[in-house]
Amino acid sequence: MGLLKNIRFWRRDSSSLPLVDENLDATELPGKEFSGNSCDHHDHDDGARKALYQSGEGRVFLLGLLLSVIFVILIAYYLAINMKAAQTLLLAFVAHTLGGRAAGIGLCIAFEFSTWMTIVYNMFLEVLIVCYCYSLFVFSFKNYINCKWLTIASKNAEKQALKHKNVVARYGWLGIFAFVMIPLPITGPAAGSIIAYLLKFSIKRNFAAVFGGTLVSIIIWTCFFDYLDRHIAIFKYIVVAVLLVVFLYYFKTLKRWFTQETDE
């Protein structure tokens, strides 16, 4: 309950807000259209909530919720017809979340998922993760959510994004596409979407670059692991060993990400 009390999905009074970028669209400023002497506090909160869920990041968050429902239904379906497949899907989700696309894809291939299913499922996971990472980052960045652990995580994400912002900015849309496509842990779609946001990309342009680069990367990784699986007999055991190392490393990293701010 303590966590829920710290989360607010509407903006606080304007006096407590940071300076707002003058280029920000007026529709992204909840309550701006209300004057102090024409509406009471209750009306102001209702207007803020309405503006939030009509905003781009609000819709992205709702998309994430929808995809979560689809994910739960998918797992429930496979639990009913194929327990091994359901376990693999869950493990791939955990591997993907903690270790990135390569870990999730490698696990799917190791446990004999078809090429097309590996690509489709891991792309689905990337979209799901990005929807939450992007929307929650923007909510915190714009002060929609007042939650300590999310604020710390957002600040860390912003610091990491700013490290690559200038390099990526030189090439615009193609820069985001290439940044996301490069097979390195720090160049995932979540980081790419945040950099694109800081570069003031529209959501459509942002996600077109991010998911385009992600799809190409997933296809490359899938073909690579499929080749290894067909030519290396102990491929499955190698993947499992690598996943164990990834879990241990990234679990600690993820915990620090939400509990303490990283250095610049």
C-alpha positions as CSV (number, residue, x, y, z in Angstrom):
1,M,0.0,0.0,0.0
2,G,2.9,2.3,0.7
3,L,4.0,2.1,-2.9
4,L,0.5,2.9,-4.2
5,K,0.2,5.9,-2.0
6,N,3.4,7.3,-3.5
7,I,2.1,7.0,-7.1
8,R,0.0,9.7,-8.6
9,F,-1.2,9.7,-12.2
10,W,-1.8,13.4,-12.5
11,R,0.4,16.5,-12.2
12,R,0.8,18.4,-9.1
13,D,0.1,22.2,-8.8
14,S,2.1,24.2,-11.3
15,S,4.1,25.9,-8.5
16,S,5.8,22.6,-7.8
17,L,6.6,21.7,-11.4
18,P,9.9,22.1,-13.2
19,L,10.2,24.6,-16.0
20,V,8.4,23.3,-19.1
21,D,10.0,23.3,-22.5
22,E,8.3,26.1,-24.5
23,N,8.2,23.9,-27.6
24,L,6.0,21.4,-25.7
25,D,2.6,21.0,-27.3
26,A,-0.2,22.6,-25.4
27,T,-2.2,19.4,-25.3
28,E,0.6,17.9,-23.2
29,L,0.1,20.5,-20.5
30,P,-2.7,19.2,-18.2
31,G,-4.7,21.9,-16.7
32,K,-3.2,24.7,-18.7
33,E,-6.6,25.6,-20.2
34,F,-8.1,26.1,-16.8
35,S,-7.7,29.5,-15.0
36,G,-7.3,29.5,-11.2
37,N,-10.5,31.6,-10.6
38,S,-12.8,29.6,-12.9
39,C,-12.4,26.0,-11.8
40,D,-12.0,24.4,-8.4
41,H,-9.3,21.9,-7.4
42,H,-11.5,18.9,-8.2
43,D,-12.1,20.2,-11.8
44,H,-8.4,20.8,-12.2
45,D,-7.6,17.2,-11.2
46,D,-10.2,15.8,-13.6
47,G,-8.8,17.9,-16.5
48,A,-5.3,16.7,-15.7
49,R,-6.3,13.1,-15.7
50,K,-8.2,13.5,-18.9
51,A,-5.3,15.2,-20.6
52,L,-2.9,12.5,-19.4
53,Y,-4.8,9.6,-20.9
54,Q,-5.4,11.6,-24.1
55,S,-1.6,12.3,-24.4
56,G,0.7,10.2,-26.6
57,E,2.5,8.7,-23.6
58,G,-0.8,7.9,-22.0
59,R,-1.9,6.0,-25.1
60,V,1.4,4.2,-25.2
61,F,0.9,3.1,-21.6
62,L,-2.6,1.8,-22.4
63,L,-1.1,-0.1,-25.3
64,G,1.3,-1.7,-22.9
65,L,-1.6,-2.7,-20.6
66,L,-3.4,-4.3,-23.6
67,L,-0.3,-6.2,-24.7
68,S,0.1,-7.4,-21.1
69,V,-3.4,-8.9,-21.2
70,I,-2.5,-10.6,-24.5
71,F,0.7,-11.9,-22.9
72,V,-1.2,-13.4,-20.0
73,I,-3.7,-15.0,-22.3
74,L,-0.9,-16.4,-24.5
75,I,0.8,-18.0,-21.4
76,A,-2.5,-19.4,-20.1
77,Y,-3.2,-20.9,-23.5
78,Y,0.1,-22.7,-23.7
79,L,-0.1,-23.8,-20.1
80,A,-3.3,-25.7,-21.1
81,I,-1.8,-27.3,-24.2
82,N,2.0,-27.4,-23.9
83,M,3.6,-26.9,-20.5
84,K,7.2,-27.0,-22.0
85,A,6.3,-24.2,-24.5
86,A,4.7,-22.1,-21.7
87,Q,7.8,-22.5,-19.5
88,T,10.0,-21.4,-22.4
89,L,7.9,-18.4,-23.2
90,L,8.1,-17.3,-19.5
91,L,11.8,-17.9,-19.3
92,A,12.3,-16.0,-22.6
93,F,10.4,-13.1,-21.1
94,V,12.6,-13.0,-18.0
95,A,15.7,-13.4,-20.1
96,H,14.6,-10.7,-22.5
97,T,13.8,-8.3,-19.7
98,L,17.1,-8.9,-17.8
99,G,19.5,-9.8,-20.5
100,G,18.1,-8.1,-23.7
101,R,17.0,-9.5,-27.0
102,A,19.9,-11.8,-27.5
103,A,19.2,-13.8,-24.3
104,G,15.5,-14.2,-25.1
105,I,16.2,-15.2,-28.7
106,G,18.9,-17.6,-27.8
107,L,16.6,-19.3,-25.3
108,C,13.8,-19.7,-27.8
109,I,16.1,-21.2,-30.4
110,A,17.7,-23.5,-27.9
111,F,14.3,-24.9,-26.9
112,E,13.4,-25.5,-30.5
113,F,11.0,-22.7,-31.3
114,S,10.6,-22.1,-35.0
115,T,12.4,-19.1,-36.7
116,W,9.2,-17.2,-37.4
117,M,7.8,-17.8,-33.9
118,T,11.1,-16.7,-32.3
119,I,11.0,-13.5,-34.3
120,V,7.3,-12.7,-33.7
121,Y,7.4,-13.5,-30.0
122,N,10.6,-11.5,-29.2
123,M,9.4,-8.6,-31.3
124,F,6.2,-8.7,-29.2
125,L,8.2,-8.6,-26.0
126,E,10.3,-5.7,-27.3
127,V,7.1,-3.7,-28.0
128,L,5.7,-4.6,-24.6
129,I,8.8,-3.5,-22.7
130,V,9.2,-0.3,-24.7
131,C,5.6,0.7,-24.1
132,Y,6.2,0.6,-20.4
133,C,9.7,2.0,-20.3
134,Y,8.8,4.9,-22.6
135,S,5.5,5.9,-21.0
136,L,6.8,5.6,-17.4
137,F,9.9,7.6,-18.2
138,V,7.8,10.4,-19.7
139,F,5.3,10.2,-16.8
140,S,8.2,10.7,-14.4
141,F,10.0,13.2,-16.6
142,K,6.9,15.4,-16.8
143,N,6.2,14.9,-13.1
144,Y,2.9,12.9,-13.6
145,I,4.1,10.2,-11.2
146,N,5.6,10.9,-7.8
147,C,7.4,7.7,-6.9
148,K,10.9,7.5,-5.5
149,W,12.1,4.3,-7.2
150,L,10.7,5.4,-10.6
151,T,12.2,8.9,-10.3
152,I,15.6,7.3,-9.6
153,A,15.3,4.9,-12.5
154,S,14.2,7.8,-14.8
155,K,17.1,9.9,-13.8
156,N,19.5,7.0,-14.5
157,A,17.8,6.4,-17.9
158,E,18.1,10.0,-18.8
159,K,21.8,10.1,-17.9
160,Q,22.5,7.1,-20.0
161,A,20.5,8.5,-22.9
162,L,22.3,11.8,-22.8
163,K,25.7,10.1,-23.1
164,H,24.6,8.9,-26.6
165,K,22.3,11.8,-27.6
166,N,24.8,14.0,-29.4
167,V,26.2,11.1,-31.5
168,V,22.8,9.8,-32.4
169,A,21.5,13.4,-33.1
170,R,23.9,13.8,-36.0
171,Y,22.1,11.2,-38.1
172,G,18.5,11.9,-36.9
173,W,16.0,9.1,-37.6
174,L,18.7,6.8,-39.1
175,G,20.8,7.4,-36.0
176,I,18.1,6.1,-33.8
177,F,17.5,3.1,-36.2
178,A,21.2,2.2,-36.2
179,F,21.6,2.8,-32.4
180,V,18.8,0.3,-31.7
181,M,19.9,-2.2,-34.3
182,I,23.5,-2.5,-33.0
183,P,23.7,-5.7,-30.9
184,L,25.0,-4.3,-27.7
185,P,23.2,-4.2,-24.2
186,I,23.3,-0.4,-23.9
187,T,21.7,0.1,-27.4
188,G,18.3,-1.5,-26.8
189,P,15.0,-0.1,-28.0
190,A,14.0,1.3,-24.5
191,A,17.2,3.5,-24.5
192,G,16.6,4.4,-28.1
193,S,13.0,5.5,-27.5
194,I,14.2,7.7,-24.6
195,I,17.0,9.3,-26.7
196,A,14.4,10.0,-29.5
197,Y,12.1,11.6,-26.9
198,L,14.9,13.9,-25.7
199,L,15.5,14.8,-29.3
200,K,11.8,15.8,-29.6
201,F,10.9,13.1,-32.0
202,S,7.1,12.6,-32.4
203,I,5.9,9.2,-31.1
204,K,5.2,7.9,-34.6
205,R,8.7,8.9,-35.8
206,N,10.3,7.6,-32.6
207,F,8.7,4.2,-32.7
208,A,9.1,3.8,-36.4
209,A,12.9,4.1,-36.0
210,V,13.0,2.1,-32.7
211,F,10.9,-0.8,-33.8
212,G,12.4,-0.8,-37.3
213,G,15.9,-1.2,-35.9
214,T,14.6,-3.7,-33.4
215,L,13.0,-5.9,-36.0
216,V,16.2,-6.0,-38.1
217,S,18.3,-6.8,-35.0
218,I,15.9,-9.6,-34.0
219,I,16.1,-11.2,-37.4
220,I,19.9,-11.1,-37.4
221,W,20.1,-12.6,-33.9
222,T,17.6,-15.3,-34.8
223,C,19.5,-16.3,-38.0
224,F,22.8,-16.3,-36.1
225,F,21.5,-18.5,-33.2
226,D,19.7,-20.8,-35.6
227,Y,23.0,-21.3,-37.5
228,L,24.8,-22.1,-34.2
229,D,22.1,-24.5,-33.1
230,R,22.4,-26.5,-36.4
231,H,26.2,-26.6,-36.2
232,I,27.0,-26.9,-32.5
233,A,25.7,-29.9,-30.7
234,I,26.0,-28.4,-27.2
235,F,24.5,-25.1,-28.2
236,K,21.5,-25.5,-25.7
237,Y,23.9,-26.0,-22.7
238,I,26.0,-23.0,-23.7
239,V,22.8,-20.8,-23.9
240,V,21.7,-22.0,-20.5
241,A,25.1,-21.3,-18.9
242,V,25.2,-17.8,-20.5
243,L,21.7,-17.1,-19.2
244,L,22.7,-18.0,-15.7
245,V,25.6,-15.5,-15.8
246,V,23.3,-12.8,-17.4
247,F,20.6,-13.3,-14.7
248,L,23.1,-12.9,-11.9
249,Y,24.7,-9.8,-13.4
250,Y,21.7,-8.0,-14.6
251,F,19.6,-8.7,-11.5
252,K,22.1,-6.8,-9.4
253,T,22.4,-4.1,-12.0
254,L,18.6,-3.7,-12.3
255,K,18.3,-3.5,-8.5
256,R,20.8,-0.7,-8.3
257,W,19.1,1.0,-11.2
258,F,16.0,1.6,-9.1
259,T,17.7,2.2,-5.7
260,Q,20.6,4.6,-6.4
261,E,21.5,7.2,-9.0
262,T,24.4,6.3,-11.2
263,D,27.4,8.6,-11.9
264,E,27.3,11.0,-14.8
